[in-house]
Amino acid sequence: MFSKIGEAIQDIKRGRFVIIVDDESRENEGDLVIAAESATPSKINFMLKHARGILCVPVIGKRLDELNLPLMVYPHDISKCAFTISVDFRNGTTTGTSVFDRALTIKSLTNDKFKAKDFSRPGHIFPLRYEEGGVLEREGHTEASVDLAKLAGLYPAAVICEILKDDGTMAKLPELLEFSESHGIKIITIQDLKNYIKNENVNKQEIEV
């Protein structure tokens, strides 16, 4: 039913989509995910057309601090998605709404040569602040997507979009599995990713010893 984490990492490395599902005790929902540096207009268009949720860009805190992007949520709302001020890239975009503008903004977020002055705010891209420690600290789609990018050796940022059913309600596991099969996209769980990272950390420690 679910793919192996190693297979998902390889797909992310190759610029492909992966579906990440969280636990039944949490949201029990799925996000369509791609590495931020793999974002293209056609891939953004696919996410908006088929997943149809809010398009967000999880990014490590260090980069968000460099861009002076503060949180839009209260500090004590730790269970909530850590939305920062939304942004658009200034150079080469128009309204910021088109998939071309969004892809350019996303790619620019992952390019350290661009600074805070290069982005207008508010905009049409919603960065999410990654919790340091990843899924070992917070079992969210934000952390899982960035952890996948890290494991793939890519820039620690991702693009995520919730998958909705045709009636506009949130897709649950049966619909997510159907989505996975119909589009040929691998599907993994956050719990499996967490276990994989735990094992990887143990293996690294054994090697270092």
Backbone as CSV, one residue per row, in Angstrom:
resi,resn,N_x,N_y,N_z,CA_x,CA_y,CA_z,C_x,C_y,C_z
1,MET,0.832,-1.206,0.000,0.000,0.000,0.000,0.870,1.261,0.000
2,PHE,1.809,1.342,0.948,2.705,2.490,1.019,4.063,2.142,0.417
3,SER,4.709,3.145,-0.149,6.028,2.943,-0.747,7.109,2.997,0.324
4,LYS,8.269,2.461,-0.019,9.413,2.539,0.882,9.969,3.964,0.864
5,ILE,10.480,4.387,2.008,11.004,5.746,2.122,12.166,5.976,1.161
6,GLY,13.012,4.980,1.000,14.135,5.105,0.075,13.685,5.378,-1.353
7,GLU,12.573,4.761,-1.755,12.029,4.987,-3.097,11.493,6.411,-3.232
8,ALA,10.842,6.891,-2.176,10.315,8.260,-2.191,11.449,9.278,-2.265
9,ILE,12.524,9.015,-1.552,13.685,9.913,-1.582,14.244,10.008,-3.001
10,GLN,14.335,8.878,-3.677,14.844,8.873,-5.046,13.931,9.653,-5.987
11,ASP,12.612,9.534,-5.792,11.683,10.284,-6.639,11.810,11.785,-6.395
12,ILE,11.945,12.181,-5.140,12.140,13.599,-4.826,13.431,14.101,-5.464
13,LYS,14.477,13.305,-5.393,15.768,13.670,-5.987,15.645,13.862,-7.496
14,ARG,14.761,13.088,-8.123,14.570,13.154,-9.578,13.545,14.208,-9.992
15,GLY,13.043,14.975,-9.030,12.092,16.029,-9.358,10.664,15.569,-9.483
16,ARG,10.359,14.404,-8.921,9.006,13.858,-9.011,8.194,14.179,-7.755
17,PHE,6.885,13.973,-7.891,5.987,14.178,-6.759,5.986,12.976,-5.827
18,VAL,5.653,13.240,-4.565,5.394,12.205,-3.566,4.194,12.674,-2.750
19,ILE,3.372,11.738,-2.308,2.261,12.057,-1.410,2.667,11.670,0.003
20,ILE,2.494,12.593,0.941,2.815,12.324,2.344,1.525,12.336,3.156
21,VAL,1.303,11.261,3.902,0.102,11.123,4.730,0.505,11.153,6.192
22,ASP,-0.260,11.898,6.997,0.043,11.895,8.426,-0.826,10.875,9.159
23,ASP,-0.684,10.837,10.475,-1.299,9.791,11.286,-2.797,10.010,11.451
24,GLU,-3.526,8.900,11.659,-4.971,8.981,11.884,-5.307,9.822,13.095
25,SER,-4.440,9.795,14.109,-4.696,10.545,15.333,-4.453,12.042,15.146
26,ARG,-3.850,12.417,14.003,-3.583,13.840,13.736,-4.631,14.332,12.736
27,GLU,-4.222,14.668,11.513,-5.174,15.148,10.508,-5.678,14.016,9.621
28,ASN,-4.843,12.972,9.472,-5.140,11.864,8.565,-5.420,12.392,7.158
29,GLU,-4.580,13.331,6.732,-4.724,13.935,5.420,-3.418,13.808,4.648
30,GLY,-3.492,14.079,3.353,-2.316,13.923,2.512,-1.964,15.178,1.745
31,ASP,-0.675,15.419,1.600,-0.169,16.547,0.815,0.598,16.027,-0.390
32,LEU,0.403,16.688,-1.513,1.222,16.441,-2.687,2.490,17.272,-2.518
33,VAL,3.639,16.636,-2.684,4.917,17.260,-2.313,5.931,17.161,-3.445
34,ILE,6.730,18.216,-3.562,7.867,18.207,-4.475,8.965,19.064,-3.844
35,ALA,10.202,18.787,-4.183,11.298,19.630,-3.692,11.165,21.025,-4.291
36,ALA,11.436,22.055,-3.498,11.273,23.434,-3.974,12.163,23.727,-5.174
37,GLU,13.376,23.199,-5.170,14.273,23.505,-6.287,13.861,22.785,-7.568
38,SER,12.892,21.866,-7.471,12.371,21.174,-8.654,11.105,21.827,-9.190
39,ALA,10.669,22.915,-8.565,9.422,23.570,-8.967,9.533,24.154,-10.375
40,THR,8.530,23.875,-11.188,8.408,24.450,-12.526,6.962,24.912,-12.695
41,PRO,6.693,25.779,-13.660,5.305,26.192,-13.883,4.362,25.010,-14.116
42,SER,4.793,24.023,-14.885,3.915,22.884,-15.173,3.633,22.058,-13.921
43,LYS,4.626,21.915,-13.055,4.419,21.147,-11.824,3.529,21.907,-10.841
44,ILE,3.708,23.220,-10.756,2.835,24.032,-9.909,1.403,23.958,-10.437
45,ASN,1.247,24.013,-11.746,-0.075,23.925,-12.354,-0.736,22.587,-12.034
46,PHE,0.044,21.508,-12.068,-0.479,20.180,-11.738,-0.986,20.149,-10.299
47,MET,-0.230,20.727,-9.391,-0.616,20.730,-7.980,-1.907,21.510,-7.762
48,LEU,-2.013,22.668,-8.406,-3.210,23.490,-8.248,-4.428,22.849,-8.898
49,LYS,-4.212,22.159,-9.999,-5.316,21.545,-10.738,-5.809,20.265,-10.084
50,HIS,-4.883,19.444,-9.595,-5.267,18.112,-9.114,-5.341,18.000,-7.591
51,ALA,-4.439,18.666,-6.870,-4.503,18.598,-5.402,-5.503,19.629,-4.881
52,ARG,-5.388,20.870,-5.346,-6.379,21.938,-5.168,-6.433,22.553,-3.780
53,GLY,-5.483,22.211,-2.908,-5.427,22.865,-1.603,-4.595,24.135,-1.668
54,ILE,-4.162,24.615,-0.503,-3.320,25.813,-0.448,-1.875,25.433,-0.772
55,LEU,-1.280,26.167,-1.685,0.110,25.917,-2.067,1.030,26.619,-1.070
56,CYS,1.862,25.842,-0.391,2.760,26.389,0.627,4.193,25.926,0.371
57,VAL,5.131,26.663,0.955,6.550,26.346,0.760,7.251,26.234,2.114
58,PRO,7.368,25.028,2.646,8.143,24.828,3.875,9.622,25.131,3.641
59,VAL,10.213,25.899,4.553,11.610,26.321,4.421,12.257,26.307,5.806
60,ILE,13.550,26.024,5.846,14.257,26.048,7.133,14.264,27.464,7.714
61,GLY,14.270,27.533,9.037,14.196,28.810,9.724,15.331,29.760,9.400
62,LYS,16.533,29.229,9.207,17.700,30.077,8.911,17.452,30.934,7.676
63,ARG,16.901,30.343,6.640,16.635,31.082,5.407,15.531,32.121,5.621
64,LEU,14.492,31.753,6.363,13.396,32.687,6.619,13.870,33.869,7.457
65,ASP,14.791,33.609,8.370,15.362,34.698,9.172,16.179,35.644,8.293
66,GLU,16.922,35.067,7.342,17.703,35.887,6.410,16.801,36.816,5.603
67,LEU,15.592,36.326,5.304,14.653,37.100,4.494,13.727,37.973,5.337
68,ASN,13.950,37.952,6.655,13.125,38.750,7.575,11.638,38.458,7.411
69,LEU,11.304,37.167,7.398,9.908,36.755,7.258,9.393,36.259,8.605
70,PRO,8.670,37.097,9.338,8.162,36.700,10.651,6.946,35.792,10.544
71,LEU,6.657,35.097,11.626,5.490,34.223,11.678,4.205,35.038,11.711
72,MET,3.149,34.458,11.149,1.825,35.070,11.215,0.946,34.366,12.248
73,VAL,1.531,33.468,13.041,0.766,32.752,14.062,1.351,33.095,15.424
74,TYR,0.533,32.969,16.464,1.013,33.220,17.819,2.019,32.149,18.212
75,PRO,3.071,32.502,18.918,4.111,31.544,19.303,3.583,30.324,20.051
76,HIS,2.482,30.505,20.814,1.984,29.377,21.602,1.128,28.417,20.783
77,ASP,0.809,28.787,19.546,0.030,27.896,18.686,0.960,26.906,17.992
78,ILE,1.665,26.103,18.786,2.702,25.233,18.229,2.125,24.110,17.384
79,SER,0.843,23.791,17.579,0.235,22.713,16.806,-0.192,23.185,15.423
80,LYS,-0.210,24.495,15.215,-0.658,25.056,13.949,0.496,25.115,12.948
81,CYS,0.115,25.244,11.648,1.140,25.437,10.627,1.808,26.789,10.848
82,ALA,3.115,26.797,10.779,3.882,28.010,11.086,3.999,28.899,9.855
83,PHE,2.886,29.537,9.476,2.876,30.440,8.329,3.690,31.698,8.623
84,THR,4.497,32.107,7.652,5.154,33.408,7.742,4.398,34.385,6.839
85,ILE,4.839,35.623,6.821,4.304,36.599,5.873,4.486,36.053,4.457
86,SER,3.466,36.179,3.630,3.532,35.685,2.254,4.381,36.620,1.387
87,VAL,4.902,36.076,0.287,5.841,36.845,-0.546,5.618,36.621,-2.038
88,ASP,6.123,37.565,-2.819,6.302,37.434,-4.265,7.726,37.877,-4.584
89,PHE,8.333,37.244,-5.566,9.639,37.705,-6.044,9.417,38.958,-6.884
90,ARG,10.251,39.954,-6.708,10.038,41.244,-7.368,10.411,41.241,-8.850
91,ASN,11.514,40.602,-9.191,12.085,40.726,-10.526,11.554,39.643,-11.463
92,GLY,10.843,40.048,-12.510,10.391,39.095,-13.509,8.987,38.572,-13.294
93,THR,8.317,39.023,-12.235,6.935,38.606,-12.001,5.990,39.762,-12.321
94,THR,4.709,39.422,-12.488,3.698,40.454,-12.753,2.833,40.607,-11.501
95,THR,1.677,39.953,-11.485,0.820,40.035,-10.289,1.242,39.056,-9.209
96,GLY,2.036,38.045,-9.596,2.443,37.012,-8.648,1.524,35.816,-8.623
97,THR,0.407,35.890,-9.363,-0.616,34.849,-9.295,-0.355,33.677,-10.227
98,SER,0.172,33.931,-11.410,0.333,32.868,-12.407,1.282,31.783,-11.916
99,VAL,1.179,30.610,-12.516,2.076,29.514,-12.127,3.520,29.859,-12.468
100,PHE,3.721,30.691,-13.474,5.070,31.120,-13.838,5.647,32.014,-12.741
101,ASP,4.832,32.947,-12.254,5.277,33.821,-11.167,5.518,33.031,-9.889
102,ARG,4.620,32.110,-9.589,4.760,31.332,-8.352,6.005,30.452,-8.393
103,ALA,6.235,29.808,-9.536,7.425,28.961,-9.664,8.698,29.788,-9.501
104,LEU,8.706,30.992,-10.076,9.881,31.862,-9.970,10.103,32.298,-8.521
105,THR,9.026,32.633,-7.823,9.148,33.023,-6.417,9.687,31.872,-5.581
106,ILE,9.167,30.673,-5.826,9.612,29.495,-5.070,11.091,29.220,-5.312
107,LYS,11.497,29.234,-6.585,12.905,28.968,-6.899,13.808,30.038,-6.287
108,SER,13.327,31.271,-6.244,14.120,32.371,-5.686,14.279,32.243,-4.179
109,LEU,13.277,31.663,-3.514,13.386,31.428,-2.074,14.534,30.473,-1.757
110,THR,14.846,29.595,-2.696,15.906,28.609,-2.475,17.270,29.088,-2.967
111,ASN,17.320,30.310,-3.460,18.578,30.860,-3.976,19.107,31.891,-2.983
112,ASP,20.163,31.537,-2.286,20.675,32.377,-1.202,21.225,33.728,-1.661
113,LYS,21.403,33.904,-2.961,21.900,35.206,-3.427,20.810,36.275,-3.346
114,PHE,19.550,35.849,-3.265,18.454,36.808,-3.156,18.178,37.119,-1.690
115,LYS,17.991,38.389,-1.411,17.828,38.868,-0.038,16.402,39.374,0.183
116,ALA,16.155,39.879,1.381,14.814,40.341,1.750,14.281,41.396,0.778
117,LYS,15.165,42.275,0.303,14.747,43.360,-0.588,14.239,42.857,-1.933
118,ASP,14.564,41.601,-2.277,14.161,41.045,-3.564,12.741,40.485,-3.555
119,PHE,12.089,40.523,-2.409,10.737,39.973,-2.283,9.771,41.046,-1.784
120,SER,8.602,41.102,-2.424,7.545,41.989,-1.939,6.630,41.188,-1.023
121,ARG,5.971,41.878,-0.110,5.107,41.218,0.852,3.946,42.127,1.206
122,PRO,2.734,41.595,1.371,2.370,40.188,1.212,2.367,39.793,-0.260
123,GLY,2.348,38.468,-0.488,2.384,37.966,-1.850,1.505,36.742,-2.031
124,HIS,1.856,35.923,-3.009,1.032,34.766,-3.358,1.659,33.426,-2.986
125,ILE,2.850,33.463,-2.400,3.498,32.240,-1.922,3.558,32.295,-0.399
126,PHE,3.151,31.185,0.223,3.059,31.115,1.679,4.163,30.227,2.254
127,PRO,5.262,30.827,2.705,6.302,30.020,3.352,5.811,29.476,4.698
128,LEU,6.296,28.302,5.047,6.035,27.684,6.346,7.374,27.453,7.034
129,ARG,7.453,27.783,8.298,8.713,27.627,9.028,8.875,26.188,9.506
130,TYR,9.950,25.572,9.068,10.303,24.196,9.432,10.796,24.141,10.869
131,GLU,10.286,23.189,11.621,10.729,22.988,13.003,12.051,22.232,12.997
132,GLU,13.097,22.842,13.562,14.401,22.179,13.603,14.278,20.828,14.310
133,GLY,14.897,19.823,13.721,14.749,18.464,14.234,13.768,17.662,13.405
134,GLY,13.017,18.362,12.541,12.136,17.691,11.597,11.036,16.867,12.232
135,VAL,10.731,15.740,11.600,9.624,14.898,12.074,9.913,14.276,13.432
136,LEU,11.164,14.275,13.851,11.482,13.768,15.186,11.002,14.744,16.257
137,GLU,10.772,16.004,15.863,10.279,17.025,16.793,8.805,17.334,16.577
138,ARG,8.388,17.359,15.320,6.991,17.680,14.986,6.570,16.847,13.790
139,GLU,5.515,16.068,13.945,5.086,15.138,12.896,4.127,15.819,11.920
140,GLY,4.631,16.850,11.252,3.805,17.597,10.316,4.286,17.455,8.883
141,HIS,3.406,17.823,7.943,3.781,17.779,6.531,4.920,18.751,6.231
142,THR,4.946,19.865,6.956,6.028,20.841,6.776,7.383,20.187,7.015
143,GLU,7.501,19.525,8.155,8.772,18.896,8.528,9.086,17.696,7.635
144,ALA,8.069,16.901,7.329,8.288,15.702,6.511,8.785,16.059,5.114
145,SER,8.207,17.097,4.524,8.596,17.470,3.161,10.031,17.996,3.101
146,VAL,10.411,18.803,4.088,11.787,19.319,4.119,12.771,18.198,4.441
147,ASP,12.384,17.298,5.335,13.246,16.152,5.637,13.501,15.316,4.387
148,LEU,12.472,15.124,3.568,12.649,14.378,2.313,13.645,15.086,1.398
149,ALA,13.506,16.407,1.280,14.439,17.170,0.443,15.863,17.044,0.965
150,LYS,16.021,17.126,2.282,17.347,16.972,2.884,17.931,15.598,2.583
151,LEU,17.121,14.560,2.778,17.588,13.193,2.540,17.957,12.974,1.075
152,ALA,17.308,13.737,0.186,17.604,13.634,-1.245,18.823,14.463,-1.640
153,GLY,19.402,15.186,-0.671,20.568,16.006,-0.958,20.238,17.309,-1.654
154,LEU,18.996,17.768,-1.508,18.550,18.988,-2.165,18.424,20.131,-1.160
155,TYR,18.150,21.326,-1.675,17.962,22.488,-0.808,16.834,22.184,0.178
156,PRO,17.005,22.543,1.459,16.013,22.185,2.483,14.745,23.034,2.428
157,ALA,13.998,22.830,1.356,12.713,23.506,1.171,11.870,22.647,0.237
158,ALA,10.556,22.777,0.355,9.660,21.957,-0.455,8.444,22.776,-0.871
159,VAL,7.656,22.202,-1.761,6.354,22.763,-2.115,5.318,21.717,-1.746
160,ILE,4.289,22.119,-1.001,3.261,21.170,-0.584,1.880,21.743,-0.885
161,CYS,0.925,20.840,-1.114,-0.445,21.250,-1.395,-1.379,20.148,-0.914
162,GLU,-2.355,20.501,-0.073,-3.287,19.493,0.422,-4.114,18.926,-0.726
163,ILE,-4.416,17.644,-0.640,-5.226,16.982,-1.656,-6.687,16.984,-1.209
164,LEU,-7.548,17.531,-2.067,-8.976,17.606,-1.786,-9.744,16.590,-2.627
165,LYS,-10.902,16.192,-2.123,-11.817,15.363,-2.904,-12.551,16.250,-3.911
166,ASP,-13.271,15.607,-4.829,-13.987,16.360,-5.855,-15.021,17.308,-5.270
167,ASP,-15.576,16.944,-4.091,-16.599,17.797,-3.479,-15.996,18.922,-2.635
168,GLY,-14.665,19.008,-2.607,-14.001,20.086,-1.891,-13.630,19.772,-0.461
169,THR,-14.031,18.606,0.046,-13.625,18.207,1.392,-12.252,17.553,1.336
170,MET,-11.639,17.399,2.511,-10.291,16.844,2.562,-10.280,15.363,2.193
171,ALA,-9.347,14.983,1.335,-9.186,13.575,0.971,-8.579,12.811,2.144
172,LYS,-9.139,11.646,2.432,-8.601,10.764,3.458,-7.900,9.595,2.769
173,LEU,-7.435,8.636,3.549,-6.570,7.586,3.006,-7.146,6.864,1.786
174,PRO,-8.423,6.439,1.778,-8.934,5.747,0.583,-8.804,6.594,-0.682
175,GLU,-9.141,7.882,-0.583,-9.043,8.770,-1.744,-7.585,9.057,-2.101
176,LEU,-6.734,9.128,-1.097,-5.312,9.384,-1.349,-4.662,8.212,-2.078
177,LEU,-5.046,7.009,-1.702,-4.523,5.822,-2.384,-4.997,5.783,-3.835
178,GLU,-6.237,6.182,-4.048,-6.774,6.242,-5.409,-6.041,7.305,-6.229
179,PHE,-5.781,8.461,-5.614,-5.031,9.539,-6.263,-3.630,9.056,-6.624
180,SER,-3.004,8.366,-5.691,-1.659,7.830,-5.900,-1.615,6.891,-7.100
181,GLU,-2.601,6.008,-7.164,-2.628,5.017,-8.251,-2.948,5.663,-9.592
182,SER,-3.914,6.571,-9.607,-4.342,7.165,-10.877,-3.266,8.058,-11.498
183,HIS,-2.420,8.664,-10.656,-1.375,9.562,-11.170,0.025,8.946,-11.122
184,GLY,0.126,7.726,-10.616,1.426,7.062,-10.563,2.412,7.750,-9.645
185,ILE,1.916,8.195,-8.486,2.756,8.916,-7.522,2.903,8.087,-6.254
186,LYS,4.120,7.945,-5.782,4.361,7.163,-4.564,3.751,7.855,-3.349
187,ILE,3.302,7.040,-2.394,2.680,7.564,-1.188,3.375,6.976,0.038
188,ILE,3.693,7.836,1.001,4.386,7.399,2.218,3.695,8.005,3.437
189,THR,4.023,7.478,4.614,3.488,8.030,5.856,4.589,8.766,6.617
190,ILE,4.165,9.729,7.412,5.120,10.458,8.243,5.749,9.523,9.267
191,GLN,4.957,8.581,9.775,5.494,7.643,10.762,6.613,6.794,10.165
192,ASP,6.428,6.331,8.929,7.483,5.549,8.272,8.736,6.395,8.053
193,LEU,8.536,7.667,7.697,9.679,8.569,7.511,10.405,8.785,8.831
194,LYS,9.640,8.942,9.890,10.220,9.123,11.224,11.054,7.910,11.611
195,ASN,10.519,6.725,11.375,11.253,5.491,11.691,12.519,5.377,10.847
196,TYR,12.425,5.764,9.575,13.578,5.718,8.674,14.693,6.629,9.184
197,ILE,14.325,7.845,9.575,15.327,8.803,10.058,15.951,8.328,11.363
198,LYS,15.141,7.762,12.238,15.670,7.214,13.492,16.706,6.140,13.205
199,ASN,16.388,5.244,12.275,17.316,4.168,11.919,18.570,4.712,11.253
200,GLU,18.392,5.739,10.403,19.541,6.359,9.748,20.470,6.985,10.780
201,ASN,19.889,7.645,11.782,20.696,8.265,12.836,21.460,7.221,13.637
202,VAL,20.813,6.092,13.910,21.469,5.002,14.634,22.627,4.455,13.820
203,ASN,22.390,4.260,12.515,23.441,3.730,11.642,24.634,4.678,11.568
204,LYS,24.360,5.999,11.499,25.441,6.987,11.448,26.272,6.946,12.724
205,GLN,25.588,6.819,13.857,26.285,6.768,15.137,27.160,5.524,15.230
206,GLU,26.653,4.402,14.709,27.421,3.158,14.734,28.671,3.280,13.872
207,ILE,28.517,3.958,12.717,29.654,4.139,11.814,30.712,5.025,12.462
208,GLU,30.240,6.131,13.108,31.173,7.059,13.747,31.937,6.392,14.881
209,VAL,31.253,5.491,15.617,31.913,4.769,16.708,32.933,3.805,16.128
